[in-house]
Amino acid sequence: MHWGTIAMRGLWPAGFLMTGATTLALLAGTWGQGDAGGTFARLADWIFGAGWAAAAAWSVVFVLRLRRWEAGKGPYCRSCAGPTGPVRRGRVALGRQLADFRRCYNCGKHTPELR
């Protein structure tokens, strides 16, 4: 298993949430310096806390899904037996609905979701 690749593919939303929340909090804090009521400064604290809490929640869910896969109870890739991501809706091609699928965190291939 390529654990670095698995971590990058599974945790990029958490990194995006942390970066976005920190940037928005810094911008709101900068705008709040001239504010008489300090509403932007208070908003900056809430933005920062909410963004980092959402990133922590995403990370916990990802780790729990990995632990479930390790125990043999979670979905796995049919090519490399690696962990897979959430179910994604299949495309419509030539008027036909393709099967829903999961993307493997290890090899990046699509695995059809069998019902």
C-alpha positions, 0 to 999 in steps of 0.5 A: 500500500502507498500510505502517502498516496492514500493520505493525500487522496483522502485528506485533501478536503481537510487541508482545503478547509484548514487553509480556507478557514485560516485565510478567511479568518485573517481577512475578516480580522484585517477588516475588523481592525477599523470596525467600531463594533468589532463584528468582523473580529468576532466573525473571524474567530468563528470562521477559524473555529468552524473551519478547523472543527470541520477539518477535524471531523473530516479527518476523524471520518476518514480515519474511521473509514480506514480502520473499517477497511483494515478490519475487512468490513469496508469497501475495497478496490477490486484491482489492488484491494486498497480502501475506496472513497465515498460512492459517486454517481455514475455518468450517463453515456449514450443515453444509459446510466452507468453504474455508481462507483467508488474511487480507490485511494491507493491506485485511483481506479474506479470500482463499480458499486455492486448492489 
